[in-house]
Amino acid sequence: MKKIGLSVAVLAFFAQSACTSVEGAGAPRPAASLPVGTCINMGNMLEAHQEGSWGGKLIEQADFERIAAAGFDTVRIPVRWHNKSLDTPPYTVDPAWMARVEQVVDWALASDLNVILNSHHFDPIYEDPLGTAEWHGGVWKQIAARFADRPTERLWFELENEPHGNFDDSNLLETLAPSLAAVRETNPDRPVIIGGENWSGIDSLATLHLPDDPNVIPTFHYYEPFAFTHQGAEWVAPDIPPPGRRYGGPEDKERLVADVEKVRAYTERTGKVPFMGETGAYGKHVSVEERVEYHRAVSQAFAGTGVGICVWAYANTFPFWDQGVGEWEPLLIGSLEAR
């Protein structure tokens, strides 16, 4: 995994984006993309109800030094905000929590990593999107102000992870409008990331329309086939895929080809290249060797699309770093070099 020339790449993104026309007005060339490169999620850490409550380790500065040394370009840092903020104006975020998030982001930046900072599991927004929009926007107003002086070319905001439930295409842009407006007050040209409905699965790209803002970037998540990647995953109850599903048969290869075409179709329609914000396979019933096969297949399939890939996750549930032995799983790291 080679690091790309990030500053040049980001400047190229802004130059391309400035020429991007409104969706539906024809596909501009060249396509705009965010230089995510090879990326890893800091999963089950800051997006848990309390940091570490889901068995994830507490983040340390050494984690980012280790991630950078392994060749990653970007870290995605999921953060839960709704239980750390007031649900009435001015929607004040707990100062200690904001300071902790700031510390983590700055550690990552200091390790020469790009950072995707998001809102993850803002639970009320999935039940009552429009009723929660002002609260969500009030929180983003504070986040945006706090990080406004960080480098635009290396810190990017993702407004909300995996819209689902009542939060869908019918209200997506209206719900996120207060948050995007709040960000733009203090960060007029920082990349802002938006994913579509139904947990931002790859099929959400077909109906994803973005605001008329050249620095808004599309994302999708890729856990296909779900019956393989989430077999035995208790958190998806009651529809838990049973253990035993193997990966790599003809139907899996055919699906990858079809899914790559969905990305190409989106880029053709919009002139923007989405990035893959999450992908991986739960390890409880899937061997490391099978996980390697999966990651290698996904990496190779999407390599020609320009799609950056953020694997899930660093040290918990779908781990690349083995906390028990204090080492990277070398085969998994090697699977990403297929790109």
Secondary structure as GFF3:
##gff-version 3
##sequence-region A 1 339
A	DSSP	alpha_helix	6	18	.	.	.	ID=ss1
A	DSSP	beta_strand	38	41	.	.	.	ID=ss2
A	DSSP	alpha_helix	61	69	.	.	.	ID=ss3
A	DSSP	beta_strand	74	77	.	.	.	ID=ss4
A	DSSP	three_ten_helix	82	84	.	.	.	ID=ss5
A	DSSP	alpha_helix	95	110	.	.	.	ID=ss6
A	DSSP	beta_strand	114	118	.	.	.	ID=ss7
A	DSSP	alpha_helix	124	127	.	.	.	ID=ss8
A	DSSP	alpha_helix	129	146	.	.	.	ID=ss9
A	DSSP	beta_strand	155	158	.	.	.	ID=ss10
A	DSSP	alpha_helix	172	186	.	.	.	ID=ss11
A	DSSP	beta_strand	192	195	.	.	.	ID=ss12
A	DSSP	alpha_helix	197	200	.	.	.	ID=ss13
A	DSSP	three_ten_helix	202	207	.	.	.	ID=ss14
A	DSSP	beta_strand	216	222	.	.	.	ID=ss15
A	DSSP	alpha_helix	226	229	.	.	.	ID=ss16
A	DSSP	three_ten_helix	234	236	.	.	.	ID=ss17
A	DSSP	alpha_helix	250	270	.	.	.	ID=ss18
A	DSSP	beta_strand	275	279	.	.	.	ID=ss19
A	DSSP	alpha_helix	288	302	.	.	.	ID=ss20
A	DSSP	three_ten_helix	303	305	.	.	.	ID=ss21
A	DSSP	beta_strand	309	311	.	.	.	ID=ss22
A	DSSP	beta_strand	321	322	.	.	.	ID=ss23
A	DSSP	beta_strand	327	328	.	.	.	ID=ss24
A	DSSP	alpha_helix	330	336	.	.	.	ID=ss25
###
